[in-house]
Amino acid sequence: MILENIHSPADVKALEPEELPRLCQELREFLIQNVSQTGGHLASNLGAVELTVAIHRVFDTASDRLVFDVGHQCYVHKVLTGRQELFSTLRQFGGLSGFPKPYESGHDAFIAGHASNSVSVALGMARARTLQNRDYSVLALIGDGALTGGLAYEGLNNAGASREPLIVILNDNGMSIDPNVGAMPHHLSRLRSKPAYYHFKKWYRQLFGKRPMESGLYRFNHRVKTSLKKALWPSSTLFEDMGFTYLGPIDGHDLPRLCDVLEWARELRCPVVVHVNTVKGKGYPFAEQNPGKFHGIGPFDPETGLLKKPGGESFSSVFGKALAGCAAQDGRVCAVTAAMAEGTGLTAFAKEFPERFFDVAIAEGHGVSMAAGLASQGMLPVFAVYSTFLQRSYDMLIHDVALERLHVVLGVDRAGLVGADGETHHGCFDPLFLCTIPGFTVLCPSDFAELRSMLRQALFRLDGPVAVRYPRGGEGAFRADTSDKPLARLREGGDVTLLGYGVLINNLLEAADLLARDGIQAEVVKLNRISPLDHEAVCGALGARDTLLVLEDSFGAGCVGQRVAAILAEHAQAPRKLILKNLGKTFAPEGSVAELEHSFGLDAAAVAAAVREA
């Protein structure tokens, strides 16, 4: 076994070239075996094995800066940088993160959880290097999917013009970059990726000194070459027009060629794009045939590719079916997603109503603005989006939707704590920022039936922008009466009032049962709508209480509990004791939702304990 002797990038560099194919094979076997136990992002990492090995052969990530975009493809990097023994804890509470984390290793240059920011971050690092008179390489590893985000082009435009030495590695698995067609592009790509070509080009530049562009002959030859290339090979000019030297496309599974190209890119000392073609799921037939399923997958049987615990009905799947039903009823209903059709439950909608289904790719800001355009012309757009990615659309929500009170509906999926993906993916901000936007209605279903009812309410009975927020996974024991009232009293009790919304109502009802055993009678009140809060209803249901506890899986500053307390104080009905149970100011790490709720004191036992203490 080669892999068991790899403890650092230095061990990778020490391998003989003939040992590298075996290392890549063992890495794939390692990934399949470990991810099948813990779950995680498999297909993207299988496709990046040779590319990651090549990076560690050519560069030293202890000093050189490797910036991942999204971070789904960082597992091989973690294995090769001394974290192989920790993979049994991948995405577990207190274990190894599924994304790059600088606090975890000096080889992780920057955190990565969302998309399209790597070039901007890398350019900042390159500029810092120049200002500090230091010498190290800076690389941005970006997938072609992330190039659909506008921030990627802002970064590329500025980086190309900067002339800072910077390498952008485009890992292209066929998702979005235009394909090259014909024999000539294929021939040119092979020619340009051979070492002889690089050595010739380097020698040619040296003929004209350190500043070849000051030579008239060099500039003339360069213009002729560029004109021919634009005619024969248009895909390369997108980057060269922004000021990059373009190398590729390169076979991302040809390790010797990858190493040669990366060495050449480092020597160029200018902005370079290395375009690499890879196969998502490479080396594992189930992942190659269904890369979407194996992009992010739970524990599975590596022999069959089947999930060990098949998923049942979820809020996402119920939402998708309910939305399809609404679309069948009203031809104005449209669905918008940002590269998350399957994750948000819209696959069936896309098949049934393809002309009213729009996947805008990783471009959430564009998704919101396009939905605003649809609404302005009388359609009923529903943008289904994960809460954590909705954060990227904040300006558009204000400027393009709320200012004109356009009837755009948001299906805010993965609201609250989501589990193993950690702090970059928890949906703990949307109750804070959505509720600050004038005119926004925010509804919080607690079970499947209430989700169906609230979606119809959002589409057909409310005006202006509406968000329906719901968690990842399934419903709890609670069953709602699908009331349209702003709040509902679920349980009577005179000693303490427990207030919450969404699926955390299950924790409050369980806490009330625990307290009842101690002779403490807890009233449980559920907010169906957290924005706008109905002052009269809040004061009528919660005013002049001795003790009020508000439970939320959001951050504390600006939370619903603070807003409720302000309303009660404004009307001179503040409780004698107020207990706010939320995340405070701490980002939640990886772990199951149950583990995280226990850690932050949001589970039923912690709620009951807080009441007893009060």
ABEGO torsion letter per residue (X at the ends): XAAAABABAAAAAABBAAAAAAAAAAAAAAAAAAAAAAEEBAAAAAAAAAAAAAAAAABBAAABBBBBBGGAAAAAAAAAAGAAAAAAABGBBGBBBABBBAAABAABABBBABBGAAAAAAAAAAAAAAAAGBBBBBBBBBBAAAAABAAAAAAAAAAAAAGBBBBBBBBBAGAABBBBBEAAAAAAAAAAABAAAAAAAAAAAAAAEABAAABAAAAAAAAAAAAAAAAABAAAAAAAAAGBBBBOBBBAABAAAAAAAAAAAAAAGBBBBBBBBBBBGBGBAAAAABAAAAABBBBBBAAAGBBABBBBBBAAAAAAAAAAAAAAABAABBBBBBGAAAAAGAAAAAAABAAABBBAEBBAAAAAAAAAAAAAAGBBBBBBBBAAAAAAAAAAAAAAAAAAGBBBBBBBBGBEBAEAAEAAABBAAAAAAAAABBGBBBBBBABAAAAAAAAAAAAAABBEBBBBBBBBEBBBABBBAGBABABBBABBEAABBBBBBEAAAAAAAAAAAAAAAAGBBBBBBBBABAOBBBAAAAAAAABGBABBBBBBABBABGBAAAAAAAAAAAAGABBABBBBBBAEABBBBBEBAAAAAAAAGABAAAAAAAAAAX
